[in-house]
């Protein structure tokens, strides 16, 4: 007997034998289809995004080079760019009198949905670009984040930035010049004119981490800081950068030494050291007697505090670092295989008006976020050599001894301990203060062998965390590509975006130290004249901030940077920064101030956030910062992977050249 279909279904439903197994099979197939669809859909979207980026790049490059290529060559560009990533793709290139279009499609095999009968899907993309029509000139600075967080994606940056260079130079040659500014927590501007560099410790913060700090106490004294309480925690009393009686001795002495220099015209030759000698044998002067009748030998240039019996000084006498200390001099006293370690070229951020005023000095202005030229006679306008101090032979968490050498997390210690801690002639009557947080200039004695590494990614020594030098404006596209292709990533330090932005601006400026850019007036010439465009492309993958190095267990708190340590007087004093969050907010403000000043001078700013590993909160903060920094909200771009990074650089290239995607 034949049953109608719905009758058979009722019969099937009524038969419960094996029902669970049948249901399981049915649901398994369904679930597999759903999961497979999700997986394959994700893969499809990734492939499509990558193809779209390749098609965009090809269309822009063809539009940029149409004056120097023929139709066959332009078709070949499309084939080469796309088939490099999609070898079997069908690629076509079409042209009109004003536009150039590229389309591509490729078949992609499925992985899981083939189990439900879908074996392939088609990925397709199309783009149309219009070429520039201008006699304008362009000066473009690429400020590229080279911090350690870029380690896994530095290849993506190299490729995307190289594609950008190809598009821009092909469109504008010979009317394009470009600079490349690698930045981390500091920048290496590659300065060659040493009159722009403060080698005489005239700038307000040159040597301030060391000057006036307490180096040693009288031998045999038992420190007593508060009615029999134990010695203070590391860095809270012996540091010249902390609060307390006489701890800012240099603040008292500096105005007098600078006044004397101005009154008597004291200006040592650049080659001569002005930092008192720290290389044995040391000349000394007699000091004392102290309240207990003891006398001491004090190395020339150092000071002594005869304070025995004074609870405010731990009941001891103290040997105090000189007030005049030049970073440049200290490099010559760090020896590696018998030779002095050369200054690599990184510089510290110039001081702000607030910082200059806090030192009681006139002529205060924001040098850190302007392109005001360095001028002899205006010491705070000069650039101070970056010098990451040798850090103690201690673990900051336990204060247990740690031998100098590369940092190892399993052992602990400070991040940049490259010299054995100081010793002093016992006949002088002093004992080195082992609580000193890396402010001993006696460490730099020319005898202790330094442990130095200056190539990325891990570095140690006074040049630790100092990246490769800035490449100045160049019309040589091959040289720019070579510079980008050699970019590395540098661990430790942190990220100071404002310094990357500032050195990008200075590379475009008509002012020293480079003076490579055209006058600002060329950006706003009379009607009908060619315009010179000054452009900064600022890329970062992170947030402003410093890396922890000892944190609350040490005075420095952080790694070194263009603004020194978080625990230095510069940040904790005039800027009143105590925490890492406060430091990040401060650096954000300096970044926005730098962006505002550059835009006011006529510089166009594009910003690019490469969010490949940030938290939602970090991404939101960075997006807000970079949107405000950019010349307009539409000049801010965000990328999350290689394809979108390429697309962002391509879109910026098109906007700069007025070679634009029309799709």
FENURWO-V292862 format. One record per helix or strand of 2 or more residues. SS is the DSSP state (hx for helix, st for strand). FROM is the first residue (numbers start at 1). TO is the last residue. If there is no record, write none. Layout:
# FENURWO-V292862
ss & from & to
SS & FROM & TO
SS & FROM & TO
This chain:
# FENURWO-V292862
ss & from & to
hx & 5 & 14
hx & 19 & 64
hx & 71 & 83
st & 90 & 95
st & 100 & 109
hx & 113 & 116
st & 120 & 130
st & 137 & 145
hx & 148 & 150
hx & 154 & 172
st & 176 & 183
st & 187 & 188
hx & 194 & 196
st & 197 & 198
st & 214 & 218
hx & 249 & 264
st & 284 & 288
st & 295 & 299
st & 303 & 305
hx & 311 & 313
st & 318 & 320
hx & 327 & 331
st & 335 & 336
st & 339 & 340
st & 346 & 347
hx & 353 & 358
hx & 379 & 381
st & 383 & 385
hx & 426 & 428
st & 430 & 432
hx & 441 & 443
st & 471 & 474
hx & 477 & 485
st & 494 & 495
hx & 497 & 508
hx & 520 & 524
st & 532 & 540
st & 545 & 546
hx & 551 & 553
hx & 569 & 574
hx & 580 & 600
st & 604 & 610
hx & 616 & 629
hx & 633 & 635
st & 636 & 639
hx & 642 & 657
st & 660 & 661
